[in-house]
Amino acid sequence: EPEVTQTPSHQVTQMGQEVILRCVPISNHLYFYWYRQILGQKVEFLVSFYNNEISEKSEIFDDQFSVERPDGSNFTLKIRSTKLEDSAMYFCASSDRAANYGYTFGSGTRLTVV
Amino acid sequence: DQQVKQNSPSLSVQEGRISILNCDYTNSMFDYFLWYKKYPAEGPTFLISISSIKDKNEDGRFTVFLNKSAKHLSLHIVPSQPGDSAVYFCAASAVSGGSYIPTFGRGTSLIVHP
């Protein structure tokens, strides 16, 4: 069964450093998403991406965040200057249509900012 | 601002019995609802959905009920199996309002005892 692959599974970074979280969506999917889950809290929407541009973003997705699809297969989330409160599980997801039928999520990257 | 609320953080059920997971929402614009299941160290996986034009949707052992007047939905699992032990997320989106991006609840951890 096709999978969404995320790397690394766990990233530890120092406060103020830049991190790039990587995702390989399912190959024929056109819609891409990033979500995060802070420990013990709800899964929160960050951003959606379609046709090489951001289609929606939440209040969380401020200027320190950016997304890119650099080579037609990878989908990356960059956090420019990490803060302690960015520590969370980050999930990438993809779908082959505007997601009425549910996304396929990756296994997540646990980001720990120290 | 919790637009999607799962008020029970955990639920414990005996194998073979019914599991009922509840979800309440506040946004009357929500018209499409989804349940996701998440195992440890994996991303959420889509389980079942329901549109607001229905009040019930069934898929094998899983049934979702929607009570629009009460802004309440529930997921029934019958019979429950130990492999159903996971975190269940309720999600809702306002599709007719133009957004397919679901808003998630905090999740309910289901434990099914053999």
HADDOCK unambig.tbl for C-alpha pairs under 7 A between the chains (distance, minus, plus):
assign (segid A and resid 41 and name CA) (segid B and resid 106 and name CA) 5.48 0.50 0.50
assign (segid A and resid 42 and name CA) (segid B and resid 104 and name CA) 6.33 0.50 0.50
assign (segid A and resid 42 and name CA) (segid B and resid 105 and name CA) 5.40 0.50 0.50
assign (segid A and resid 42 and name CA) (segid B and resid 106 and name CA) 3.74 0.50 0.50
assign (segid A and resid 42 and name CA) (segid B and resid 107 and name CA) 6.83 0.50 0.50
assign (segid A and resid 43 and name CA) (segid B and resid 104 and name CA) 5.68 0.50 0.50
assign (segid A and resid 43 and name CA) (segid B and resid 105 and name CA) 6.91 0.50 0.50
assign (segid A and resid 43 and name CA) (segid B and resid 106 and name CA) 6.59 0.50 0.50
assign (segid A and resid 44 and name CA) (segid B and resid 104 and name CA) 6.75 0.50 0.50
assign (segid A and resid 91 and name CA) (segid B and resid 43 and name CA) 6.88 0.50 0.50
assign (segid A and resid 98 and name CA) (segid B and resid 100 and name CA) 6.11 0.50 0.50
assign (segid A and resid 99 and name CA) (segid B and resid 100 and name CA) 5.76 0.50 0.50
assign (segid A and resid 100 and name CA) (segid B and resid 100 and name CA) 6.46 0.50 0.50
assign (segid A and resid 102 and name CA) (segid B and resid 46 and name CA) 5.52 0.50 0.50
assign (segid A and resid 103 and name CA) (segid B and resid 46 and name CA) 6.74 0.50 0.50
assign (segid A and resid 104 and name CA) (segid B and resid 45 and name CA) 6.50 0.50 0.50
assign (segid A and resid 105 and name CA) (segid B and resid 43 and name CA) 5.25 0.50 0.50
assign (segid A and resid 105 and name CA) (segid B and resid 44 and name CA) 5.93 0.50 0.50
assign (segid A and resid 105 and name CA) (segid B and resid 45 and name CA) 6.57 0.50 0.50
assign (segid A and resid 106 and name CA) (segid B and resid 43 and name CA) 5.13 0.50 0.50
assign (segid A and resid 107 and name CA) (segid B and resid 41 and name CA) 6.32 0.50 0.50
assign (segid A and resid 107 and name CA) (segid B and resid 42 and name CA) 4.20 0.50 0.50
assign (segid A and resid 107 and name CA) (segid B and resid 43 and name CA) 4.04 0.50 0.50
assign (segid A and resid 108 and name CA) (segid B and resid 42 and name CA) 6.93 0.50 0.50
assign (segid A and resid 108 and name CA) (segid B and resid 43 and name CA) 5.99 0.50 0.50
